[in-house]
Amino acid sequence: MARAASRLTVLAEELLSEPLPVRIRAWDGSESGPPGAPVLVIRHRRALRRLLWKPGELGLARAWVAGEIDVEGDLYEVLDRIAGLLWDRGADAKDAVHPVRDPAVRAFAAGLLQLAGPWPPPAPPAEEVRRRTGPLHTRRRDKQAISHHYDVGNDFYALVLGPSMVYSCAYWQDGGTLEDAQRDKLDLVCRKLALKEGDRLLDVGCGWGSMAIHAAREYGAQVTGITLSQEQATHARKRIAEAGLTDRIEIRVQDYRDVRDGPYDAISSIGMAEHVGSVRYREYAEDLYALLKPGGRLLNHQIARRPEKNEDAYRIDAFIDSYVFPDGELAPVGRTLATLEEAGFEARDVEAIREHYALTLRRWVTNLERHWEQAVRATSPGRARVWRLYMAASALSFEHNKIGVNQILAVRPLEGGSSRLPLRTRAWTEETGG
């Protein structure tokens, strides 16, 4: 159909009541929009059927993953411009349009229907999480969610993360490399935990073993790492054997609720708590508290969202939930602190490192784009597209203070109240205090 791009531009601008900030190139070769702007390429009109079937974020995500929508130009710039029109307008614009009640939306939908081609819409891409049943955050459902995210191939993650195989926010200084920043982050965690020779460390959500290896090799800790991902555990054990640290590190495929061999001197939870969920977070905090010896320290490294005016209105992001972290939830840092203290911990330090995660994500996106063909072969074209969109959009969210990341140092006080921390905690020395 000739000049589909012009028709789409007119429909979008009538709906949004403002000019479209990106250029559109449609499947018929037509183009429309501001000259010189980044281009949103709609390769197939199936994308419109997806959008009609699932208005807002999920419909767009399905079209992106299927390769029916693409970007020509700077992906970050396109996402920034679209966010101002779609995501920043709130939940009503993103996930809850009401075509029956809104004349503008009805007109937009009718116009799309004329362009969209034969009904019904295509099936969701294979990379989408299929229908989930049962209560949130049971052991079985959590294991399935973790497998969806992490068991996509160690070779794929190696291309994205680099040799460090650390899948959490790095800790940057000017001029440093990604490997430098990830090493510095692991060392910062070890120093905050005041690890020393022979200390028992529990690393919850141990990933591919990088924290365990650093703590054992550099600080002499005896480390137990737990994960629900069989692929992570296999890779971690291989790395540990190659490093000659099998006598110091044990990796288990185990749920945190099933760990019973405390007490530990310290616990690290790096990028794990986002998977726990609000319905389980108090239980999670209490379990970790019970596993620590009195005077032991917890380092909780966790992404946080901004508080909602009405917390009951919070909904998990549709794209993230369907393609990236099934059942994952973010909480405001204040809620996390309160829950830890309700479980018995004393919160001693909070370090916000939001900007560090934006830098980390941009490096991961660069790695993925640089090794794109290899990444596609290692997993699938759709999966590679999921990660590119997810990481780029997340980088912008951190930069714009939509989400943050914090390291919370908490302690299980001794009887009588002593924390055993030094008076000047921020020095992060190895002193234990009195």
C-alpha positions as CSV (number, residue, x, y, z in Angstrom):
1,M,0.0,0.0,0.0
2,A,1.6,3.2,-1.2
3,R,2.7,5.9,1.2
4,A,2.0,3.9,4.4
5,A,4.6,6.0,6.2
6,S,2.7,9.2,5.7
7,R,-0.5,7.7,6.9
8,L,1.2,6.3,10.0
9,T,2.8,9.7,10.7
10,V,-0.6,11.5,10.4
11,L,-2.3,8.9,12.6
12,A,0.4,9.1,15.3
13,E,0.5,12.9,15.4
14,E,-3.3,13.1,15.7
15,L,-3.2,10.6,18.6
16,L,-0.3,12.4,20.3
17,S,-1.3,16.0,19.5
18,E,2.3,16.8,18.7
19,P,4.8,16.2,15.9
20,L,6.4,12.8,15.7
21,P,10.1,13.2,16.7
22,V,11.3,10.3,14.6
23,R,11.2,9.5,10.9
24,I,9.2,6.5,9.7
25,R,10.1,4.1,6.9
26,A,7.4,1.7,6.1
27,W,7.4,-1.7,4.5
28,D,6.3,-0.2,1.1
29,G,9.5,1.9,0.9
30,S,7.7,5.2,1.8
31,E,9.2,7.6,4.3
32,S,7.8,10.4,6.4
33,G,8.8,12.6,9.3
34,P,11.4,15.2,10.1
35,P,14.5,15.1,7.8
36,G,17.7,14.1,9.5
37,A,15.9,12.4,12.5
38,P,16.7,8.8,13.4
39,V,14.5,6.4,11.5
40,L,12.0,3.9,12.9
41,V,11.8,1.2,10.3
42,I,8.6,-0.8,10.1
43,R,9.6,-3.8,8.0
44,H,6.2,-5.5,7.9
45,R,2.7,-4.5,8.6
46,R,2.4,-7.5,10.9
47,A,3.8,-5.1,13.5
48,L,0.6,-3.0,13.3
49,R,-1.5,-6.1,14.0
50,R,0.6,-6.8,17.1
51,L,0.1,-3.2,18.2
52,L,-3.6,-3.5,17.8
53,W,-3.8,-6.7,19.6
54,K,-1.6,-5.6,22.5
55,P,-1.6,-1.8,22.5
56,G,1.5,-0.1,24.0
57,E,4.7,-1.6,25.2
58,L,4.0,-5.3,24.7
59,G,2.8,-5.0,21.2
60,L,5.9,-2.9,20.3
61,A,8.2,-5.3,22.0
62,R,6.8,-8.3,20.1
63,A,7.3,-6.5,16.8
64,W,10.9,-5.5,17.8
65,V,11.8,-9.1,18.9
66,A,10.3,-10.5,15.7
67,G,12.4,-8.1,13.6
68,E,9.4,-6.3,12.2
69,I,10.4,-3.0,13.8
70,D,14.0,-1.8,13.7
71,V,16.0,1.4,14.1
72,E,18.3,3.2,11.7
73,G,20.6,5.6,13.5
74,D,21.3,5.9,17.2
75,L,19.2,3.5,19.3
76,Y,19.6,5.5,22.4
77,E,18.3,8.7,20.7
78,V,15.3,6.8,19.3
79,L,14.4,5.4,22.7
80,D,14.8,8.8,24.3
81,R,12.5,10.4,21.8
82,I,9.9,7.6,22.0
83,A,10.0,7.6,25.8
84,G,8.9,11.2,25.9
85,L,5.8,10.3,23.8
86,L,4.9,7.0,25.2
87,W,6.5,5.8,28.4
88,D,6.6,9.2,30.1
89,R,2.9,9.7,29.6
90,G,2.3,7.1,32.3
91,A,0.5,3.8,32.5
92,D,-2.6,4.9,30.6
93,A,-0.4,5.6,27.5
94,K,1.7,2.5,27.9
95,D,-0.5,-0.4,28.9
96,A,-4.0,0.7,29.4
97,V,-5.4,2.5,26.4
98,H,-9.2,2.6,26.3
99,P,-10.3,2.8,22.6
100,V,-14.0,2.6,23.4
101,R,-13.9,5.7,25.6
102,D,-11.2,7.8,23.8
103,P,-12.2,9.1,20.4
104,A,-8.5,9.8,19.4
105,V,-7.5,6.3,20.3
106,R,-10.5,4.9,18.4
107,A,-9.5,6.9,15.3
108,F,-5.9,5.7,15.6
109,A,-7.0,2.1,15.9
110,A,-9.3,2.3,13.0
111,G,-6.6,3.8,10.8
112,L,-4.1,1.1,11.9
113,L,-6.7,-1.5,11.1
114,Q,-6.9,-0.4,7.5
115,L,-3.1,-0.6,7.2
116,A,-2.5,-3.7,9.2
117,G,-3.5,-6.4,6.8
118,P,-5.4,-9.7,7.4
119,W,-6.4,-10.6,10.9
120,P,-5.6,-12.3,13.3
121,P,-2.2,-11.1,14.7
122,P,0.8,-13.5,14.5
123,A,1.8,-15.6,17.5
124,P,4.1,-14.0,20.0
125,P,7.9,-14.6,19.3
126,A,9.3,-17.8,20.6
127,E,11.5,-15.8,23.1
128,E,8.4,-14.6,25.1
129,V,7.6,-16.3,28.4
130,R,4.7,-18.6,27.9
131,R,1.6,-18.5,30.2
132,R,2.6,-18.8,33.8
133,T,0.3,-20.4,36.4
134,G,0.3,-20.8,40.2
135,P,1.4,-18.4,43.0
136,L,4.2,-16.0,42.5
137,H,7.7,-17.0,43.8
138,T,7.2,-20.6,44.6
139,R,10.4,-22.6,44.3
140,R,9.2,-24.2,41.1
141,R,8.2,-20.9,39.5
142,D,11.3,-19.1,40.6
143,K,13.5,-21.8,39.1
144,Q,11.6,-21.5,35.7
145,A,12.0,-17.7,35.8
146,I,15.7,-17.9,36.5
147,S,16.2,-20.6,33.8
148,H,14.5,-18.3,31.2
149,H,16.8,-15.5,31.9
150,Y,20.2,-17.2,32.6
151,D,20.1,-20.5,30.7
152,V,20.3,-18.9,27.3
153,G,23.9,-19.9,26.7
154,N,27.1,-19.1,28.5
155,D,28.8,-18.3,25.2
156,F,26.2,-15.5,24.6
157,Y,26.8,-14.0,28.0
158,A,30.6,-14.2,27.5
159,L,30.2,-12.0,24.4
160,V,28.1,-9.4,26.3
161,L,29.8,-9.4,29.7
162,G,33.4,-9.9,28.7
163,P,36.0,-12.0,30.5
164,S,34.8,-10.9,34.0
165,M,31.5,-12.7,33.5
166,V,29.9,-10.3,36.1
167,Y,26.3,-9.5,35.4
168,S,25.7,-6.6,37.7
169,C,26.7,-2.9,38.0
170,A,30.4,-2.2,37.8
171,Y,32.2,0.4,39.9
172,W,33.9,2.9,37.6
173,Q,36.7,5.4,37.7
174,D,37.8,7.7,34.9
175,G,39.8,5.9,32.2
176,G,39.1,2.4,33.5
177,T,38.0,-0.6,31.4
178,L,34.9,-2.7,32.0
179,E,37.2,-5.4,33.5
180,D,38.8,-2.9,35.8
181,A,35.4,-1.6,37.0
182,Q,34.0,-5.1,37.6
183,R,37.1,-6.1,39.6
184,D,36.8,-2.9,41.6
185,K,33.2,-3.6,42.3
186,L,34.0,-7.1,43.6
187,D,36.8,-5.8,45.7
188,L,34.5,-3.0,47.1
189,V,32.0,-5.7,48.2
190,C,34.8,-7.8,49.9
191,R,36.1,-4.7,51.7
192,K,32.7,-3.7,52.9
193,L,32.2,-7.2,54.2
194,A,35.6,-7.0,55.9
195,L,36.5,-10.5,54.6
196,K,39.6,-12.2,55.9
197,E,41.4,-15.5,55.7
198,G,39.1,-18.4,56.6
199,D,35.8,-16.4,56.7
200,R,32.7,-18.3,55.5
201,L,31.0,-16.3,52.8
202,L,27.6,-17.1,51.3
203,D,27.2,-15.6,47.8
204,V,23.5,-15.7,47.1
205,G,22.8,-15.7,43.4
206,C,26.4,-16.4,42.6
207,G,26.1,-16.2,38.8
208,W,29.1,-17.5,36.9
209,G,31.3,-17.5,40.1
210,S,33.2,-14.2,39.8
211,M,32.5,-12.9,43.3
212,A,33.3,-16.3,44.8
213,I,36.6,-16.5,42.9
214,H,37.6,-13.0,43.9
215,A,36.7,-13.5,47.6
216,A,38.6,-16.8,47.8
217,R,41.7,-15.8,45.8
218,E,42.2,-12.3,47.1
219,Y,40.9,-12.6,50.7
220,G,41.2,-16.3,51.5
221,A,37.5,-16.7,52.2
222,Q,35.7,-20.1,52.2
223,V,32.8,-19.5,49.8
224,T,29.5,-21.2,49.2
225,G,27.8,-19.9,46.0
226,I,24.2,-20.7,45.2
227,T,22.2,-20.3,42.0
228,L,19.1,-21.8,40.4
229,S,20.8,-21.8,36.9
230,Q,22.4,-25.1,36.0
231,E,24.3,-23.4,33.2
232,Q,25.8,-20.8,35.5
233,A,26.8,-23.5,38.0
234,T,28.5,-25.6,35.4
235,H,30.5,-22.7,34.1
236,A,31.3,-21.4,37.6
237,R,32.7,-24.8,38.6
238,K,34.8,-25.0,35.5
239,R,36.3,-21.5,36.2
240,I,36.9,-22.4,39.8
241,A,38.8,-25.6,38.9
242,E,40.9,-23.7,36.3
243,A,41.8,-21.2,39.1
244,G,42.8,-24.0,41.5
245,L,40.2,-23.0,44.1
246,T,38.0,-26.1,44.4
247,D,39.2,-26.4,48.0
248,R,37.9,-23.0,48.9
249,I,34.7,-22.7,46.8
250,E,31.5,-24.8,46.6
251,I,28.9,-24.0,44.0
252,R,25.4,-25.4,44.5
253,V,22.2,-25.3,42.4
254,Q,20.1,-24.4,45.4
255,D,17.2,-22.2,46.4
256,Y,18.1,-19.7,49.1
257,R,15.2,-21.1,51.2
258,D,16.9,-24.4,51.4
259,V,20.3,-23.3,52.7
260,R,20.7,-24.7,56.2
261,D,24.4,-24.8,56.9
262,G,24.9,-21.4,58.7
263,P,26.2,-19.5,60.4
264,Y,28.2,-17.6,57.9
265,D,30.6,-14.7,58.6
266,A,29.3,-12.7,55.7
267,I,26.7,-12.8,52.9
268,S,26.8,-11.1,49.5
269,S,23.6,-10.7,47.5
270,I,24.5,-9.0,44.3
271,G,21.7,-8.5,41.8
272,M,19.8,-11.3,43.4
273,A,17.0,-9.6,45.4
274,E,15.3,-8.3,42.3
275,H,14.2,-11.8,41.6
276,V,12.8,-12.4,45.1
277,G,9.5,-10.5,44.8
278,S,7.6,-8.4,47.3
279,V,5.6,-11.3,48.6
280,R,8.8,-13.1,49.6
281,Y,11.2,-10.3,50.5
282,R,10.6,-10.3,54.3
283,E,11.1,-14.1,54.3
284,Y,14.3,-13.6,52.2
285,A,15.6,-11.0,54.7
286,E,14.8,-13.2,57.7
287,D,16.5,-16.2,56.1
288,L,19.7,-14.3,55.5
289,Y,19.6,-12.9,59.0
290,A,19.3,-16.5,60.4
291,L,22.2,-17.6,58.3
292,L,24.6,-14.9,59.6
293,K,26.4,-15.2,62.8
294,P,26.0,-12.3,65.3
295,G,28.3,-9.5,64.1
296,G,28.2,-10.8,60.6
297,R,27.6,-8.5,57.6
298,L,25.3,-8.5,54.6
299,L,26.1,-6.6,51.5
300,N,22.9,-6.2,49.4
301,H,23.5,-4.8,45.9
302,Q,20.0,-4.2,44.4
303,I,18.3,-2.2,41.7
304,A,15.6,0.2,43.0
305,R,12.7,2.0,41.4
306,R,11.4,5.4,42.3
307,P,8.5,5.3,44.8
308,E,4.9,5.5,43.4
309,K,2.4,8.0,44.8
310,N,0.1,5.0,45.0
311,E,2.2,1.9,45.6
312,D,-0.8,-0.3,44.9
313,A,-0.6,1.0,41.3
314,Y,2.9,-0.4,40.7
315,R,2.9,-2.9,37.9
316,I,5.8,-5.0,36.6
317,D,7.1,-3.6,33.2
318,A,5.4,-5.7,30.5
319,F,8.4,-6.0,28.2
320,I,10.8,-6.9,31.1
321,D,8.3,-9.4,32.6
322,S,7.6,-11.1,29.2
323,Y,11.1,-11.3,27.8
324,V,13.8,-10.5,30.3
325,F,13.1,-11.1,34.0
326,P,9.9,-13.0,34.4
327,D,8.2,-12.2,37.8
328,G,11.0,-9.8,38.7
329,E,10.1,-6.8,40.9
330,L,11.8,-3.6,41.9
331,A,11.2,-1.9,45.2
332,P,12.1,1.6,46.4
333,V,15.3,1.6,48.4
334,G,13.4,2.8,51.5
335,R,11.2,-0.2,51.4
336,T,14.2,-2.5,51.1
337,L,15.9,-0.8,54.1
338,A,12.8,-1.1,56.2
339,T,12.3,-4.8,55.4
340,L,15.9,-5.6,56.3
341,E,15.6,-3.8,59.6
342,E,12.2,-5.5,60.3
343,A,14.1,-8.8,59.9
344,G,16.6,-7.8,62.6
345,F,19.4,-6.2,60.6
346,E,20.9,-2.8,61.4
347,A,21.5,-0.9,58.2
348,R,24.9,0.8,58.4
349,D,25.6,2.2,55.0
350,V,23.8,2.9,51.7
351,E,25.9,3.8,48.6
352,A,23.9,4.9,45.5
353,I,25.8,4.0,42.3
354,R,23.1,4.7,39.7
355,E,25.4,6.4,37.2
356,H,27.8,3.4,37.3
357,Y,25.1,1.1,36.0
358,A,24.4,3.3,33.0
359,L,28.1,3.2,32.1
360,T,28.1,-0.6,32.6
361,L,25.0,-1.1,30.4
362,R,26.4,1.0,27.6
363,R,29.6,-1.1,27.6
364,W,27.5,-4.3,27.4
365,V,25.5,-2.9,24.5
366,T,28.7,-2.1,22.7
367,N,30.0,-5.6,23.3
368,L,26.8,-7.1,21.9
369,E,26.7,-4.9,18.8
370,R,30.4,-5.5,18.2
371,H,29.9,-9.3,18.3
372,W,26.4,-9.3,16.9
373,E,26.7,-12.2,14.4
374,Q,28.4,-14.4,17.0
375,A,25.7,-13.5,19.6
376,V,22.9,-14.4,17.1
377,R,24.6,-17.8,16.5
378,A,25.0,-18.4,20.2
379,T,21.3,-17.9,21.0
380,S,18.8,-16.6,18.4
381,P,18.1,-13.3,16.5
382,G,15.1,-12.6,18.7
383,R,17.0,-13.2,22.0
384,A,19.9,-10.9,20.8
385,R,17.3,-8.2,20.0
386,V,15.7,-8.6,23.4
387,W,19.0,-8.0,25.1
388,R,20.0,-5.0,22.9
389,L,16.7,-3.2,23.6
390,Y,16.6,-4.1,27.3
391,M,20.1,-3.0,28.0
392,A,19.9,0.2,26.0
393,A,16.6,1.2,27.5
394,S,17.8,0.4,31.0
395,A,20.9,2.5,30.5
396,L,18.6,5.5,29.7
397,S,16.4,4.7,32.7
398,F,19.5,4.9,35.0
399,E,20.7,8.1,33.4
400,H,17.3,9.8,33.8
401,N,16.9,8.6,37.4
402,K,13.9,6.4,36.6
403,I,15.6,3.6,38.5
404,G,18.7,3.4,40.6
405,V,21.0,0.8,42.2
406,N,22.3,0.8,45.8
407,Q,24.7,-1.1,47.9
408,I,23.3,-1.6,51.4
409,L,25.6,-2.7,54.1
410,A,23.7,-4.3,57.0
411,V,24.9,-6.1,60.1
412,R,23.4,-8.7,62.5
413,P,24.2,-7.0,65.8
414,L,25.8,-8.8,68.7
415,E,23.8,-9.4,71.8
416,G,23.9,-6.0,73.6
417,G,23.8,-4.1,70.3
418,S,27.4,-3.9,69.1
419,S,27.9,-3.8,65.4
420,R,31.6,-4.5,65.4
421,L,32.0,-1.9,62.7
422,P,34.7,0.8,62.8
423,L,33.8,4.3,63.7
424,R,34.7,5.5,60.2
425,T,33.0,3.0,58.1
426,R,33.5,4.7,54.8
427,A,37.2,4.0,54.9
428,W,36.3,0.3,54.2
429,T,39.4,-0.9,56.1
430,E,39.7,-4.4,57.3
431,E,39.3,-3.4,60.9
432,T,36.4,-5.0,62.7
433,G,35.8,-2.3,65.3
434,G,34.8,-3.0,68.9
